[in-house]
Amino acid sequence: MKQIVQHFDQLFKEYHYRSFLFAKSFVHIDAVAEDITADALMVTWLRMQEEMLSSPKSFLLRVIRNKALDYLKHQRIHRQLIEPLDNWDEREMQLRIDYPNKVNEEQIFLKEIKEITQQTLATMPLKTKAVFELSRQHDVSGKEIALQMGISLKGVEYHITKALKVLTVSLKDYMVAS
C-alpha cells in the first residue's frame, strides 16, 4: 500500500505544476485549474494501476484537456441560463449559421433547457416568477423591479435567488459538475 502512495507522490511531484499550468491555460481560474489537475492526476494514477501507459504525460494532458473543455461547456450553458431567456432564438439561429455542416447537440439541449425552464417557471409562486421574468427576460434592474412590485431590493434578490435555485435543480441533468 505504501508503494502505491509513493508512486502517486512521484506522479504528483513530476507532473503537478505543468499540469496545473496547462489546465489554467484553458480555464484561467487557479482554483478550477487546481481541481482539474488533481482529478486528472488521480485518473491517470488509477489508470496506471490497471495498465501500463506508454506515455503517462500524454494521457494526463488528454484528461486535463477533456476536463477543462467539459468545465468550459458547463460554464457556457450556465451563462446561457442566466442571460435573458428571450434571446434563445437568436442564439439558436447564430449556432445554425456558425456550424452549418455539423449536427449540433447544443441546439437540441438549448430547446430542452428552454422548455424545462418555462415549465419550471410556471410552477413557481407568481411573485417569484414575475420578479425573475422582469429581471432575466425584460432586463429590468433590481431597483426598478422593487419599485414596480412594491417590494424591497432584498426581496427582489430573494426571489431571483429562489428562482435560480429551483431552475438549477430542474436543469441539473444539463449541468456538468466542476
Buried (B, 14 or more C-beta within 10 A) or exposed (E): EEEEEEEBEEBBEBBBEBBBEBBBEBBEBEEBBBBBBBBBBBBBBEBBEEEEEEEBBEBBBEBBBEBBEBBBEBBEBBEBBEBEBEEBEEBBEEBEEEEEEEEBEBBEBBEEBBEBBEEBBEEBEEBBBBBBBBBBBEEBEBEBBBEEBEBEEEBBBBBBEBBBEBBEEBBEEBBBEB
